Every structure is written in C-alpha cells, then in structure tokens.
Amino acid sequence: MTGSSDDARPGETPTQRADRNWDELLQELRVAQTGVQVLTGFLLTLPFQARFTHLDAVQRATYLTAVVLGVISIALLIAPVSSHRLLFRQHKKRVLVETSNRLAKAGLTTLGLTVGSVILLVFDVVVGRAAGIVVGAAMLLLFLLVWFVLPRAVLARANDSA
C-alpha cells in the first residue's frame, strides 16, 4: 500500500493521484475483507461443534482471542468504506486515502495475528500445545516477513538500483 502507486505519474493532478490511490486501496481491501470475513465466520461456528466442549482453558482463551482479533480485522478493513461514505463529496480524498491506508495496515496486522492464533489453536488441539506454539510463532514470523519485511526489502533494492 506504499511504493509506486504513491508516486505521482506524469501529468497527474493531486486529485487524480488521490483517486488512483483510493481505487488501488479498494482493490486490495476487497481481497483482505473476503478472507477475514470467511475466517471469522468459520470461527463463529466452532462453539457449536461437539468437540468444542473439550477445549481446556488455554485453548478457549486462544479461540476467544482469535475471534476478537478477527472481528477487529473486519472493523479495520471495512472502516475505509464507512469513512468514504462520511467524507463523500467533502473534497477530502487525500486525507481519506492516508487514513484508510493506516486502517488497512492495522487490519492486515490484526489479520496476521488472527491467523497465527487460529493455527496455534488447531495445532494445539490436534498435535499438542508445544507444536501449536511453534507452528503459530512460525506463521506469525512468515506473515511478518512476507507482509512487512519483504516489501521494504524490495523497495530498498529498487531504490538502490534506480
């Protein structure tokens, strides 16, 4: 959500740039919103499964953490849409894009934490707590690397070669 789309294109006005950045952000959010809504919907069905009653206190806390993080992700990733409705025709597109970009980054962060919590819970229930902790931490590290570290490394490399 940063990088080349943030750069002005030749002959592009600030308004056109804000419109383009907004359109690009919405495309990205569509992908994230669908995934987090499906994941959270799945989590909301788990208490109605027979095996759910056999979870210990740590597993229940992990489950509840995943649900809360999933709902927070939904709120953060959908917030740009409601912000757009409130700011529509107020000539505040640049502020909307900047704020929505921050909300999207926070939503992706909580989405990564949601997935890490879900993986922790699944491995804890199926294989054991130690495996859950190891695999959950590994997944959080993977998300950190591919969602935050890699884009910055690519940008740094591109800037060095320019």
DSSP file (Angstrom, degrees, kcal/mol; ACC not computed):
  #  RESIDUE AA STRUCTURE BP1 BP2  ACC     N-H-->O    O-->H-N    N-H-->O    O-->H-N    TCO  KAPPA ALPHA  PHI   PSI    X-CA   Y-CA   Z-CA
    1    1 A M              0   0    0      0, 0.0     2,-0.3     0, 0.0    24,-0.1   0.000 360.0 360.0 360.0   6.1    0.0    0.0    0.0
    2    2 A T        +     0   0    0      3,-0.0     2,-0.4    99,-0.0     3,-0.2  -0.890 360.0  55.5-130.8 168.5    3.0    2.2   -0.4
    3    3 A G  S >> S+     0   0    0     -2,-0.3     3,-1.6     1,-0.2     4,-0.7  -0.915 105.0   5.3 116.5-138.8    5.5    2.4   -3.1
    4    4 A S  G >4 S+     0   0    0     -2,-0.4     3,-0.8     1,-0.3    -1,-0.2   0.797 123.1  60.3 -60.9 -33.2    5.0    3.1   -6.8
    5    5 A S  G 34 S+     0   0    0      1,-0.3    -1,-0.3    -3,-0.2     4,-0.1   0.764 102.0  56.0 -66.9 -21.8    1.2    3.8   -6.5
    6    6 A D  G <4 S+     0   0    0     -3,-1.6    -1,-0.3     2,-0.1    -2,-0.2   0.730  89.6  92.8 -79.1 -22.5    2.1    6.6   -4.2
    7    7 A D  S << S-     0   0    0     -3,-0.8     2,-0.2    -4,-0.7    -3,-0.0  -0.489  84.6-113.3 -75.5 139.5    4.3    8.3   -6.7
    8    8 A A        -     0   0    0     -2,-0.2    -1,-0.1     1,-0.0    -2,-0.1  -0.475  28.5-136.1 -69.7 141.4    2.8   10.9   -9.0
    9    9 A R    >   -     0   0    0     -2,-0.2     3,-2.3     4,-0.1     8,-0.1  -0.659  38.4 -78.4 -94.0 154.6    2.6    9.9  -12.6
   10   10 A P  T 3  S+     0   0    0      0, 0.0    -1,-0.1     0, 0.0     3,-0.1  -0.284 117.8   6.6 -55.5 130.3    3.5   12.4  -15.4
   11   11 A G  T 3  S+     0   0    0      1,-0.2     2,-0.4    -3,-0.1    -3,-0.0   0.507  95.7 138.3  76.5   5.3    0.7   14.8  -16.0
   12   12 A E    <   -     0   0    0     -3,-2.3    -1,-0.2     4,-0.1    -4,-0.0  -0.702  45.6-141.1 -88.3 130.0   -1.3   13.5  -13.0
   13   13 A T     >  -     0   0    0     -2,-0.4     4,-2.6    -3,-0.1     5,-0.2  -0.437  27.5-107.9 -80.2 161.6   -3.0   16.1  -10.8
   14   14 A P  H  > S+     0   0    0      0, 0.0     4,-2.3     0, 0.0     5,-0.2   0.868 122.5  51.7 -56.5 -36.1   -3.1   15.7   -7.0
   15   15 A T  H  > S+     0   0    0      2,-0.2     4,-2.4     1,-0.2     5,-0.2   0.917 110.0  47.6 -67.3 -43.3   -6.8   14.9   -7.3
   16   16 A Q  H  > S+     0   0    0      2,-0.2     4,-2.6     1,-0.2    -1,-0.2   0.888 111.5  51.5 -64.1 -38.7   -6.2   12.2   -9.9
   17   17 A R  H  X S+     0   0    0     -4,-2.6     4,-2.9     2,-0.2     5,-0.2   0.929 110.2  48.1 -63.3 -45.0   -3.4   10.8   -7.8
   18   18 A A  H  X S+     0   0    0     -4,-2.3     4,-2.4     1,-0.2    -2,-0.2   0.908 112.1  50.0 -62.8 -41.6   -5.7   10.6   -4.8
   19   19 A D  H  X S+     0   0    0     -4,-2.4     4,-2.5     2,-0.2    -2,-0.2   0.921 112.5  46.9 -62.1 -43.9   -8.4    8.9   -6.9
   20   20 A R  H  X S+     0   0    0     -4,-2.6     4,-2.5     2,-0.2    -2,-0.2   0.924 113.0  48.5 -64.2 -45.1   -6.0    6.4   -8.3
   21   21 A N  H  X S+     0   0    0     -4,-2.9     4,-2.4     1,-0.2    -1,-0.2   0.892 111.6  50.6 -62.4 -38.8   -4.6    5.6   -4.8
   22   22 A W  H  X S+     0   0    0     -4,-2.4     4,-2.5    -5,-0.2    -2,-0.2   0.931 110.5  49.0 -63.7 -45.9   -8.1    5.2   -3.5
   23   23 A D  H  X S+     0   0    0     -4,-2.5     4,-1.9     1,-0.2    -2,-0.2   0.906 112.3  48.3 -60.9 -42.4   -9.1    2.8   -6.3
   24   24 A E  H  X S+     0   0    0     -4,-2.5     4,-2.0     1,-0.2    -1,-0.2   0.904 111.0  50.6 -65.0 -41.7   -5.9    0.7   -5.7
   25   25 A L  H  X S+     0   0    0     -4,-2.4     4,-2.6     1,-0.2    -2,-0.2   0.909 108.5  52.2 -62.8 -42.6   -6.6    0.6   -2.0
   26   26 A L  H  X S+     0   0    0     -4,-2.5     4,-2.0     1,-0.2    -1,-0.2   0.894 107.4  52.3 -62.1 -39.7  -10.1   -0.5   -2.5
   27   27 A Q  H  X S+     0   0    0     -4,-1.9     4,-1.1     1,-0.2    -1,-0.2   0.921 111.7  46.5 -61.5 -43.3   -8.9   -3.4   -4.8
   28   28 A E  H  X S+     0   0    0     -4,-2.0     4,-1.8     1,-0.2     3,-0.3   0.904 110.8  52.4 -65.2 -41.8   -6.5   -4.5   -2.1
   29   29 A L  H  X S+     0   0    0     -4,-2.6     4,-3.4     1,-0.2     5,-0.3   0.838 100.2  62.4 -65.7 -33.2   -9.2   -4.3    0.6
   30   30 A R  H  X S+     0   0    0     -4,-2.0     4,-1.6     1,-0.2    -1,-0.2   0.907 106.3  45.6 -58.7 -41.4  -11.6   -6.4   -1.4
   31   31 A V  H  X S+     0   0    0     -4,-1.1     4,-1.7    -3,-0.3    -2,-0.2   0.950 117.0  43.1 -66.1 -49.7   -9.2   -9.3   -1.2
   32   32 A A  H  X S+     0   0    0     -4,-1.8     4,-2.5     1,-0.2     5,-0.3   0.900 111.4  54.3 -66.0 -41.9   -8.4   -8.9    2.5
   33   33 A Q  H  X S+     0   0    0     -4,-3.4     4,-2.2     1,-0.2     5,-0.2   0.910 107.5  49.8 -61.1 -43.5  -12.1   -8.3    3.5
   34   34 A T  H  X S+     0   0    0     -4,-1.6     4,-2.2    -5,-0.3    -1,-0.2   0.943 112.9  46.7 -61.4 -48.2  -13.3  -11.5    1.9
   35   35 A G  H  X S+     0   0    0     -4,-1.7     4,-2.5     1,-0.2    -2,-0.2   0.919 114.1  45.7 -61.5 -46.0  -10.6  -13.6    3.6
   36   36 A V  H  X S+     0   0    0     -4,-2.5     4,-2.4     1,-0.2    -1,-0.2   0.851 112.1  51.7 -70.5 -32.3  -11.1  -12.2    7.0
   37   37 A Q  H  X S+     0   0    0     -4,-2.2     4,-2.4    -5,-0.3    -1,-0.2   0.907 111.7  46.3 -69.8 -40.5  -14.8  -12.4    6.9
   38   38 A V  H  X S+     0   0    0     -4,-2.2     4,-2.4    -5,-0.2    -2,-0.2   0.941 114.4  48.2 -64.6 -46.6  -14.7  -16.1    5.8
   39   39 A L  H  X S+     0   0    0     -4,-2.5     4,-2.2     1,-0.2    -2,-0.2   0.925 114.3  45.2 -59.7 -46.4  -12.2  -16.9    8.5
   40   40 A T  H  X S+     0   0    0     -4,-2.4     4,-2.1     2,-0.2    -1,-0.2   0.887 110.8  53.7 -67.6 -39.0  -14.2  -15.1   11.2
   41   41 A G  H  X S+     0   0    0     -4,-2.4     4,-0.7    -5,-0.2    -1,-0.2   0.915 109.0  49.5 -60.1 -42.3  -17.4  -16.7   10.1
   42   42 A F  H >X S+     0   0    0     -4,-2.4     3,-1.1     1,-0.2     4,-0.8   0.926 109.4  51.9 -61.1 -45.0  -15.7  -20.1   10.4
   43   43 A L  H >< S+     0   0    0     -4,-2.2     3,-0.7     1,-0.3    -1,-0.2   0.866 103.6  58.3 -60.5 -36.0  -14.5  -19.2   13.9
   44   44 A L  H 3< S+     0   0    0     -4,-2.1    -1,-0.3     1,-0.2    -2,-0.2   0.708 103.4  53.4 -69.7 -18.5  -18.0  -18.2   15.0
   45   45 A T  H X< S+     0   0    0     -3,-1.1     3,-1.6    -4,-0.7    -1,-0.2   0.686  86.9  83.8 -87.2 -18.1  -19.3  -21.7   14.1
   46   46 A L  G X< S+     0   0    0     -4,-0.8     3,-2.4    -3,-0.7     6,-0.3   0.845  78.4  62.3 -58.3 -40.0  -16.8  -23.6   16.2
   47   47 A P  G 3  S+     0   0    0      0, 0.0    -1,-0.3     0, 0.0    -2,-0.1   0.727  98.9  59.8 -60.3 -16.8  -18.6  -23.3   19.6
   48   48 A F  G <  S+     0   0    0     -3,-1.6     2,-0.3    -4,-0.1    -2,-0.2   0.369  84.5  99.3 -93.0   5.4  -21.5  -25.3   18.0
   49   49 A Q  S X  S-     0   0    0     -3,-2.4     3,-1.0    -4,-0.1     4,-0.4  -0.691  79.5-125.2 -90.2 146.4  -19.2  -28.3   17.3
   50   50 A A  G >  S+     0   0    0     -2,-0.3     3,-1.0     1,-0.3     4,-0.2   0.875 107.4  53.7 -59.3 -41.3  -19.3  -31.3   19.7
   51   51 A R  G >  S+     0   0    0      1,-0.2     3,-2.1     2,-0.1    -1,-0.3   0.687  87.2  82.3 -71.0 -17.6  -15.6  -31.3   20.3
   52   52 A F  G X  S+     0   0    0     -3,-1.0     3,-1.6    -6,-0.3    -1,-0.2   0.832  81.7  63.1 -57.8 -33.4  -15.5  -27.6   21.4
   53   53 A T  G <  S+     0   0    0     -3,-1.0    -1,-0.3    -4,-0.4    -2,-0.1   0.659  95.1  62.5 -67.4 -14.7  -16.7  -28.5   24.9
   54   54 A H  G <  S+     0   0    0     -3,-2.1    -1,-0.3    -4,-0.2    -2,-0.2   0.402  75.8 116.9 -91.9   2.3  -13.4  -30.5   25.4
   55   55 A L    <   -     0   0    0     -3,-1.6     2,-0.1    -4,-0.2    -3,-0.0  -0.442  61.2-132.3 -69.9 142.3  -11.2  -27.5   25.0
   56   56 A D     >  -     0   0    0     -2,-0.1     4,-2.4     1,-0.1     5,-0.2  -0.279  34.1 -89.5 -84.6-179.4   -9.1  -26.6   28.0
   57   57 A A  H  > S+     0   0    0      1,-0.2     4,-2.3     2,-0.2     5,-0.2   0.874 126.5  49.4 -61.7 -40.3   -8.8  -23.0   29.4
   58   58 A V  H  > S+     0   0    0      2,-0.2     4,-2.5     1,-0.2    -1,-0.2   0.919 111.6  48.9 -66.4 -42.9   -5.8  -22.1   27.3
   59   59 A Q  H  > S+     0   0    0      2,-0.2     4,-2.6     1,-0.2    -2,-0.2   0.892 111.7  49.1 -64.7 -39.4   -7.5  -23.3   24.1
   60   60 A R  H  X S+     0   0    0     -4,-2.4     4,-2.9     2,-0.2    -1,-0.2   0.912 111.4  49.4 -65.8 -41.0  -10.7  -21.4   24.9
   61   61 A A  H  X S+     0   0    0     -4,-2.3     4,-2.3    -5,-0.2    -2,-0.2   0.901 111.7  49.3 -63.9 -39.9   -8.7  -18.3   25.6
   62   62 A T  H  X S+     0   0    0     -4,-2.5     4,-2.4     2,-0.2    -2,-0.2   0.921 111.7  49.3 -63.8 -43.8   -6.8  -18.8   22.3
   63   63 A Y  H  X S+     0   0    0     -4,-2.6     4,-2.4     2,-0.2    -2,-0.2   0.946 112.2  46.9 -59.3 -50.3  -10.1  -19.3   20.5
   64   64 A L  H  X S+     0   0    0     -4,-2.9     4,-2.5     1,-0.2    -1,-0.2   0.871 111.0  52.9 -63.0 -36.6  -11.6  -16.1   22.0
   65   65 A T  H  X S+     0   0    0     -4,-2.3     4,-2.8    -5,-0.2    -1,-0.2   0.927 109.2  49.3 -61.8 -45.0   -8.5  -14.2   21.2
   66   66 A A  H  X S+     0   0    0     -4,-2.4     4,-2.4     2,-0.2    -2,-0.2   0.902 111.4  49.3 -61.7 -41.8   -8.8  -15.3   17.5
   67   67 A V  H  X S+     0   0    0     -4,-2.4     4,-2.5     2,-0.2     5,-0.2   0.945 112.9  46.2 -63.4 -47.9  -12.4  -14.3   17.4
   68   68 A V  H  X S+     0   0    0     -4,-2.5     4,-2.5     1,-0.2    -2,-0.2   0.927 113.9  48.5 -62.1 -44.9  -11.8  -10.9   18.8
   69   69 A L  H  X S+     0   0    0     -4,-2.8     4,-2.5     1,-0.2    -1,-0.2   0.890 110.9  51.9 -62.3 -38.6   -8.8  -10.3   16.5
   70   70 A G  H  X S+     0   0    0     -4,-2.4     4,-2.3    -5,-0.2    -2,-0.2   0.916 110.7  46.7 -63.0 -43.3  -10.9  -11.4   13.6
   71   71 A V  H  X S+     0   0    0     -4,-2.5     4,-2.5     2,-0.2    -2,-0.2   0.897 111.8  51.0 -67.1 -39.8  -13.7   -9.0   14.4
   72   72 A I  H  X S+     0   0    0     -4,-2.5     4,-2.7     2,-0.2     5,-0.2   0.911 109.0  52.5 -61.8 -41.3  -11.2   -6.2   14.9
   73   73 A S  H  X S+     0   0    0     -4,-2.5     4,-2.7     2,-0.2     5,-0.2   0.927 108.9  49.3 -59.7 -45.4   -9.7   -7.1   11.5
   74   74 A I  H  X S+     0   0    0     -4,-2.3     4,-1.9     1,-0.2     5,-0.3   0.944 111.9  48.8 -58.4 -48.1  -13.2   -6.8    9.9
   75   75 A A  H  X S+     0   0    0     -4,-2.5     4,-1.5     1,-0.2    -2,-0.2   0.925 114.8  44.2 -59.3 -45.7  -13.8   -3.5   11.6
   76   76 A L  H  < S+     0   0    0     -4,-2.7    -1,-0.2     1,-0.2    -2,-0.2   0.884 115.1  47.2 -68.5 -38.6  -10.4   -2.1   10.4
   77   77 A L  H  < S+     0   0    0     -4,-2.7    -1,-0.2    -5,-0.2    -2,-0.2   0.726 117.6  41.7 -78.9 -20.8  -10.6   -3.4    6.9
   78   78 A I  H >X S+     0   0    0     -4,-1.9     3,-1.3    -5,-0.2     4,-1.3   0.645  92.5  86.4 -95.4 -18.0  -14.2   -2.2    6.4
   79   79 A A  H 3X S+     0   0    0     -4,-1.5     4,-2.8     1,-0.3     5,-0.2   0.842  80.0  62.0 -53.3 -38.9  -13.6    1.2    8.1
   80   80 A P  H 3> S+     0   0    0      0, 0.0     4,-2.2     0, 0.0    -1,-0.3   0.859 101.9  53.3 -57.8 -32.3  -12.3    2.9    4.9
   81   81 A V  H <> S+     0   0    0     -3,-1.3     4,-2.0     2,-0.2    -2,-0.2   0.936 111.5  43.2 -67.6 -46.1  -15.7    2.2    3.2
   82   82 A S  H  X S+     0   0    0     -4,-1.3     4,-2.1     1,-0.2    -1,-0.2   0.882 112.8  53.6 -68.1 -35.3  -17.7    3.9    6.0
   83   83 A S  H  X S+     0   0    0     -4,-2.8     4,-2.3     1,-0.2    -1,-0.2   0.913 107.1  52.0 -62.2 -41.2  -15.1    6.7    6.1
   84   84 A H  H  X S+     0   0    0     -4,-2.2     4,-1.0    -5,-0.2    -2,-0.2   0.912 108.0  51.3 -61.0 -42.2  -15.7    7.2    2.4
   85   85 A R  H  < S+     0   0    0     -4,-2.0     3,-0.4     1,-0.2    -1,-0.2   0.913 113.1  45.0 -61.8 -41.1  -19.4    7.4    2.9
   86   86 A L  H  < S+     0   0    0     -4,-2.1    -1,-0.2     1,-0.2    -2,-0.2   0.826 120.8  38.8 -72.7 -30.6  -19.0   10.1    5.6
   87   87 A L  H >< S+     0   0    0     -4,-2.3     3,-2.1    -5,-0.2     5,-0.5   0.400  82.7 137.7 -99.9   2.1  -16.4   12.1    3.6
   88   88 A F  T 3< S+     0   0    0     -4,-1.0    -3,-0.1    -3,-0.4    -4,-0.0  -0.242  80.1   1.1 -54.8 130.2  -18.1   11.7    0.2
   89   89 A R  T 3  S+     0   0    0      1,-0.1    -1,-0.3     0, 0.0    -4,-0.0   0.708  98.8 112.2  62.5  24.7  -18.1   14.9   -1.7
   90   90 A Q  S <  S-     0   0    0     -3,-2.1    -2,-0.1     0, 0.0    -1,-0.1   0.374  85.6-121.1-101.5   2.5  -16.3   16.8    1.1
   91   91 A H  S    S+     0   0    0     -4,-0.2     3,-0.1     1,-0.1    -3,-0.1   0.880  79.5 120.3  58.8  42.1  -13.1   17.2   -1.1
   92   92 A K     >  +     0   0    0     -5,-0.5     4,-2.6     1,-0.1     5,-0.2  -0.088  20.6 128.7-122.2  31.4  -11.0   15.2    1.5
   93   93 A K  H  > S+     0   0    0      1,-0.2     4,-2.9     2,-0.2     5,-0.2   0.881  71.7  53.3 -60.1 -41.5   -9.8   12.3   -0.7
   94   94 A R  H  > S+     0   0    0      1,-0.2     4,-2.3     2,-0.2    -1,-0.2   0.924 112.5  44.1 -61.3 -44.1   -6.2   12.8    0.2
   95   95 A V  H  > S+     0   0    0      2,-0.2     4,-2.7     1,-0.2     5,-0.3   0.894 113.2  52.6 -65.5 -40.7   -7.0   12.6    3.9
   96   96 A L  H  X S+     0   0    0     -4,-2.6     4,-2.8     2,-0.2     5,-0.2   0.919 110.2  47.4 -60.6 -45.1   -9.3    9.7    3.3
   97   97 A V  H  X S+     0   0    0     -4,-2.9     4,-2.2     2,-0.2    -2,-0.2   0.923 113.7  47.3 -64.7 -44.4   -6.6    7.8    1.4
   98   98 A E  H  X S+     0   0    0     -4,-2.3     4,-1.7    -5,-0.2    -2,-0.2   0.930 116.3  43.5 -63.0 -46.2   -4.0    8.4    4.1
   99   99 A T  H  X S+     0   0    0     -4,-2.7     4,-2.4     1,-0.2    -2,-0.2   0.922 114.4  49.7 -66.0 -44.5   -6.3    7.4    6.9
  100  100 A S  H  X S+     0   0    0     -4,-2.8     4,-2.7    -5,-0.3    -1,-0.2   0.858 106.5  56.4 -64.5 -35.6   -7.6    4.4    5.0
  101  101 A N  H  X S+     0   0    0     -4,-2.2     4,-2.2    -5,-0.2    -1,-0.2   0.922 109.1  46.4 -60.7 -44.3   -4.0    3.3    4.3
  102  102 A R  H  X S+     0   0    0     -4,-1.7     4,-2.4     2,-0.2    -2,-0.2   0.916 112.4  50.0 -64.3 -43.3   -3.3    3.3    8.0
  103  103 A L  H  X S+     0   0    0     -4,-2.4     4,-2.7     1,-0.2    -2,-0.2   0.905 110.3  50.5 -61.6 -41.7   -6.5    1.4    8.8
  104  104 A A  H  X S+     0   0    0     -4,-2.7     4,-2.6     2,-0.2    -1,-0.2   0.908 109.8  49.6 -64.3 -42.3   -5.7   -1.2    6.2
  105  105 A K  H  X S+     0   0    0     -4,-2.2     4,-2.0     2,-0.2    -1,-0.2   0.914 112.9  46.9 -63.3 -41.7   -2.2   -1.7    7.6
  106  106 A A  H  X S+     0   0    0     -4,-2.4     4,-2.5     2,-0.2    -2,-0.2   0.904 112.0  51.6 -65.5 -40.3   -3.6   -2.2   11.1
  107  107 A G  H  X S+     0   0    0     -4,-2.7     4,-2.1     1,-0.2    -2,-0.2   0.891 109.4  49.1 -63.3 -40.6   -6.3   -4.5    9.7
  108  108 A L  H  X S+     0   0    0     -4,-2.6     4,-2.4     2,-0.2    -1,-0.2   0.879 109.9  52.9 -66.4 -37.0   -3.6   -6.7    8.0
  109  109 A T  H  X S+     0   0    0     -4,-2.0     4,-2.0     2,-0.2    -2,-0.2   0.945 111.9  43.7 -62.7 -47.9   -1.6   -6.8   11.2
  110  110 A T  H  X S+     0   0    0     -4,-2.5     4,-2.2     1,-0.2    -1,-0.2   0.835 110.8  56.5 -68.8 -29.6   -4.6   -8.0   13.2
  111  111 A L  H  X S+     0   0    0     -4,-2.1     4,-2.6     2,-0.2    -1,-0.2   0.924 106.7  49.4 -64.4 -43.3   -5.4  -10.4   10.4
  112  112 A G  H  X S+     0   0    0     -4,-2.4     4,-2.3     1,-0.2    -2,-0.2   0.904 112.0  48.3 -60.3 -41.3   -1.9  -11.9   10.7
  113  113 A L  H  X S+     0   0    0     -4,-2.0     4,-2.2     2,-0.2    -1,-0.2   0.863 109.7  53.5 -66.6 -35.6   -2.4  -12.2   14.4
  114  114 A T  H  X S+     0   0    0     -4,-2.2     4,-2.5     2,-0.2    -2,-0.2   0.950 110.6  45.4 -62.0 -49.3   -5.8  -13.8   13.8
  115  115 A V  H  X S+     0   0    0     -4,-2.6     4,-2.8     1,-0.2     5,-0.2   0.907 111.7  52.7 -63.0 -41.2   -4.4  -16.5   11.5
  116  116 A G  H  X S+     0   0    0     -4,-2.3     4,-2.2    -5,-0.2    -1,-0.2   0.903 110.8  47.7 -59.6 -41.1   -1.5  -17.1   14.0
  117  117 A S  H  X S+     0   0    0     -4,-2.2     4,-2.4     2,-0.2    -2,-0.2   0.894 111.6  49.7 -66.4 -41.0   -4.0  -17.6   16.8
  118  118 A V  H  X S+     0   0    0     -4,-2.5     4,-2.8     2,-0.2    -2,-0.2   0.926 111.8  47.9 -64.4 -44.8   -6.1  -20.0   14.7
  119  119 A I  H  X S+     0   0    0     -4,-2.8     4,-2.6     2,-0.2     5,-0.3   0.913 110.7  52.2 -62.3 -42.7   -3.0  -22.0   13.7
  120  120 A L  H  X S+     0   0    0     -4,-2.2     4,-2.3    -5,-0.2    -2,-0.2   0.938 112.4  45.6 -56.7 -48.0   -1.9  -22.1   17.3
  121  121 A L  H  X S+     0   0    0     -4,-2.4     4,-2.6     2,-0.2     5,-0.2   0.929 113.0  48.9 -63.3 -47.0   -5.4  -23.4   18.3
  122  122 A V  H  X S+     0   0    0     -4,-2.8     4,-2.6     1,-0.2     5,-0.3   0.937 115.6  42.6 -61.5 -48.0   -5.6  -26.0   15.6
  123  123 A F  H  X>S+     0   0    0     -4,-2.6     4,-2.6     1,-0.2     5,-2.6   0.870 112.6  54.7 -68.5 -34.9   -2.2  -27.5   16.2
  124  124 A D  H  <5S+     0   0    0     -4,-2.3    -2,-0.2    -5,-0.3    -1,-0.2   0.936 114.4  40.2 -60.7 -46.6   -2.7  -27.3   20.0
  125  125 A V  H  <5S+     0   0    0     -4,-2.6    -2,-0.2    -5,-0.2    -1,-0.2   0.899 125.2  35.3 -70.0 -41.7   -5.9  -29.4   19.6
  126  126 A V  H  <5S+     0   0    0     -4,-2.6    -3,-0.2    -5,-0.2    -2,-0.2   0.901 138.2   7.3 -84.5 -42.3   -4.7  -31.8   17.0
  127  127 A V  T  <5S-     0   0    0     -4,-2.6    -3,-0.2    -5,-0.3     2,-0.2   0.765 112.1 -82.4-113.3 -37.9   -1.0  -32.3   17.9
  128  128 A G     >< -     0   0    0     -5,-2.6     4,-2.2     1,-0.1    -1,-0.3  -0.681  39.5 -80.0 142.4 162.5   -0.3  -30.6   21.3
  129  129 A R  H  > S+     0   0    0      1,-0.2     4,-2.7     2,-0.2     5,-0.2   0.891 121.3  53.5 -61.8 -44.4    0.5  -27.3   22.8
  130  130 A A  H  > S+     0   0    0      1,-0.2     4,-2.4     2,-0.2    -1,-0.2   0.925 111.7  46.0 -59.4 -44.6    4.2  -27.3   22.1
  131  131 A A  H  > S+     0   0    0      1,-0.2     4,-3.0     2,-0.2     5,-0.3   0.902 111.3  53.9 -64.0 -39.9    3.5  -27.9   18.4
  132  132 A G  H  X S+     0   0    0     -4,-2.2     4,-2.6    -9,-0.3     5,-0.2   0.916 110.1  46.1 -59.8 -44.4    0.8  -25.2   18.5
  133  133 A I  H  X S+     0   0    0     -4,-2.7     4,-2.4     2,-0.2     5,-0.2   0.929 115.4  46.2 -65.3 -45.3    3.2  -22.6   19.9
  134  134 A V  H  X S+     0   0    0     -4,-2.4     4,-2.3    -5,-0.2    -2,-0.2   0.951 118.3  40.3 -63.6 -50.3    6.0  -23.5   17.5
  135  135 A V  H  X S+     0   0    0     -4,-3.0     4,-2.4     2,-0.2     5,-0.2   0.900 115.2  52.0 -69.2 -39.9    3.8  -23.5   14.4
  136  136 A G  H  X S+     0   0    0     -4,-2.6     4,-2.1    -5,-0.3    -1,-0.2   0.927 112.3  45.7 -60.1 -45.1    1.8  -20.5   15.5
  137  137 A A  H  X S+     0   0    0     -4,-2.4     4,-2.3    -5,-0.2    -2,-0.2   0.891 111.4  53.0 -64.7 -39.4    5.0  -18.5   16.0
  138  138 A A  H  X S+     0   0    0     -4,-2.3     4,-2.4    -5,-0.2    -2,-0.2   0.897 109.3  48.7 -63.0 -39.9    6.4  -19.7   12.7
  139  139 A M  H  X S+     0   0    0     -4,-2.4     4,-2.6     2,-0.2    -1,-0.2   0.893 109.9  51.2 -68.1 -39.2    3.2  -18.5   10.9
  140  140 A L  H  X S+     0   0    0     -4,-2.1     4,-2.4     2,-0.2    -2,-0.2   0.910 111.1  48.9 -62.4 -40.5    3.4  -15.1   12.6
  141  141 A L  H  X S+     0   0    0     -4,-2.3     4,-2.7     2,-0.2    -2,-0.2   0.906 109.5  52.4 -63.9 -42.2    7.0  -14.9   11.5
  142  142 A L  H  X S+     0   0    0     -4,-2.4     4,-3.0     2,-0.2     5,-0.3   0.944 110.6  47.0 -59.0 -48.7    6.0  -15.8    8.0
  143  143 A F  H  X S+     0   0    0     -4,-2.6     4,-2.5     1,-0.2     5,-0.5   0.919 111.9  50.9 -59.7 -44.1    3.4  -13.1    7.9
  144  144 A L  H  X>S+     0   0    0     -4,-2.4     5,-2.1    -5,-0.2     4,-1.6   0.924 114.1  44.8 -58.0 -45.6    5.8  -10.6    9.3
  145  145 A L  I  <>S+     0   0    0     -4,-2.7     5,-3.5     3,-0.2    -2,-0.2   0.951 120.8  35.2 -66.6 -50.9    8.4  -11.5    6.6
  146  146 A V  I  <5S+     0   0    0     -4,-3.0    -2,-0.2     3,-0.2    -1,-0.2   0.776 124.5  40.3 -80.9 -24.6    6.1  -11.6    3.6
  147  147 A W  I  <5S+     0   0    0     -4,-2.5    -3,-0.2    -5,-0.3    -1,-0.2   0.755 134.9   7.6 -93.7 -25.3    3.8   -8.7    4.5
  148  148 A F  I  X5S+     0   0    0     -4,-1.6     4,-1.3    -5,-0.5    -3,-0.2   0.743 127.6  42.7-123.5 -49.5    6.3   -6.2    6.0
  149  149 A V  I  ><S+     0   0    0     -5,-2.1     4,-2.4     2,-0.2     5,-0.2   0.952 112.8  50.6 -71.3 -49.6    9.9   -7.1    5.6
  150  150 A L  H  ><S+     0   0    0     -5,-3.5     4,-2.8     1,-0.2     5,-0.2   0.921 109.1  49.8 -58.2 -48.8    9.8   -8.3    2.0
  151  151 A P  H  > S+     0   0    0      0, 0.0     4,-2.2     0, 0.0    -1,-0.2   0.895 112.8  48.0 -59.3 -37.3    8.1   -5.3    0.6
  152  152 A R  H  X S+     0   0    0     -4,-1.3     4,-2.6     2,-0.2    -2,-0.2   0.891 111.9  49.6 -68.6 -38.1   10.5   -3.0    2.4
  153  153 A A  H  X S+     0   0    0     -4,-2.4     4,-2.5     2,-0.2    -1,-0.2   0.906 111.3  49.1 -66.1 -41.3   13.5   -5.0    1.1
  154  154 A V  H  X S+     0   0    0     -4,-2.8     4,-2.6     2,-0.2    -2,-0.2   0.919 112.5  48.2 -63.0 -43.7   12.1   -4.9   -2.5
  155  155 A L  H  X S+     0   0    0     -4,-2.2     4,-2.5    -5,-0.2    -2,-0.2   0.917 111.4  49.6 -63.2 -44.2   11.6   -1.2   -2.2
  156  156 A A  H  X S+     0   0    0     -4,-2.6     4,-2.2     2,-0.2    -2,-0.2   0.915 112.3  48.1 -61.6 -42.8   15.2   -0.7   -0.8
  157  157 A R  H  X S+     0   0    0     -4,-2.5     4,-1.9     2,-0.2    -2,-0.2   0.916 111.7  49.8 -64.0 -42.9   16.6   -2.8   -3.7
  158  158 A A  H  X S+     0   0    0     -4,-2.6     4,-0.8     1,-0.2    -2,-0.2   0.896 111.6  48.6 -63.5 -39.8   14.6   -0.8   -6.2
  159  159 A N  H  < S+     0   0    0     -4,-2.5     3,-0.3     1,-0.2    -1,-0.2   0.862 110.0  52.1 -68.0 -35.8   15.8    2.5   -4.8
  160  160 A D  H  < S+     0   0    0     -4,-2.2    -1,-0.2     1,-0.2    -2,-0.2   0.851 111.9  45.5 -67.7 -34.5   19.4    1.3   -4.8
  161  161 A S  H  <        0   0    0     -4,-1.9    -1,-0.2     1,-0.2    -2,-0.2   0.575 360.0 360.0 -86.7  -8.7   19.2    0.3   -8.5
  162  162 A A     <        0   0    0     -4,-0.8    -1,-0.2    -3,-0.3    -2,-0.1   0.475 360.0 360.0 -82.7 360.0   17.5    3.5   -9.5
